[in-house]
Amino acid sequence: MPIDSSTFPMILAWAAPFFVLSVLIEWVLVRSGKLAGRYETKDALTSMLMGLGNLVSDLAMGFVSLAVLMWAWQFRLIDWGVSLPIIILALISQDFLYYWKHRAAHRVRWLWTAHVVHHSSQFYNLSTALRQPWNNHFTGFVLLSTPLVFLGVHPLLLGFVGALNLLYQYWIHTEAIDKMPRWFEAVFNTPSHHRVHHGTNPQYLDCNYAGILIVWDKLFGTFVPEDAKTEIKYGLVNNIGTYNPIKIAFIEMWGAIKDVSQPKLKVSQRLKYLFAPPGWSHDGSRKGSEDIKADFVAENPHLSGSPGLPNLP
């Protein structure tokens, strides 16, 4: 089956009306006390505006990322083609790759300059799922998708299953659902698992990177279960405190550029401001997630070694 731009539907664009409608429904039900959760008008509207900007960005600049993947396609080892079994296999493979891309987005500051947008809301509801970056295509993030293209997944097929992955993740951005059945929680990403991922509590930092299958986190040691006794604090370790969409979209990237441009730094230090984990600083004036976790355990030694936290030295 020949593959061209008409082979796969633009499912995220088609789903946009559903996103808006479901946000409004959840918003009304939460405000009326019929569903658990919290909404703040400016925050929710900002998240929806960020989602619209992300859609515009993809339409305007997505061809750049697609061009990179099409260039990589010429070096493929095989061609998987397209069939239902292949689409399912591609979806599972992309979900595995998504885990590592998402993990990298939290551990490499340059990639974090885009992904930080998604974590910038201090509320957790369906509108939060729409809070997406505008600068993804400028970070080189697409390069992390090339391994699957080299292995034979056509770029358009990869884009389609990637969109399916994001579509799945929409519904898990809610406090209205407590727990899914135990078998489902064991295999799939759920609202409970993803609430943990959005938490800024020390034990919840840098965990639960899954897209669809939570098994990747369990396999690679990054799974932390939700503790019903712990109130989750959403947002960033240092919240940006603005509803200005321009600032939300670019404040971290601008911060990284300013850090790199400081005088009297070694080349290695400038590179670390871009590629070390968020929170790294040449003078130790900031703290990364490991430092925050270590400080928390030092203050709460009885929690040493519990999920998401290191053991006391």
Secondary structure, 3 states (H helix, E strand, C coil): CCCCCCCCCCHHHHHHHHHHHHHHHHHHHHHCCCCCCCCCHHHHHHHHHHHHHHHHHHHHHHHHHHHHHHHHHCCCCCCCCCCHHHHHHHHHHHHHHHHHHHHHHHHCHHHHHHHHHHHCCCCCCHHHHCCCCCCHHHCCHHHHHHHHHHCCCCHHHHHHHHHHHHHHHHCCCCCCCCCCCHHHHHHECCHHHHHHHCECCHHHCCCCCCCCECHHHHHCCCCCCCCCCCCCCECCCCCCCCCCHHHHHHHHHHHHHHHHCCCCCCHHHHHHHHHCCCCCCCCCCCCCHHHHHHHHHHHCHHHCCCCCCCCCC
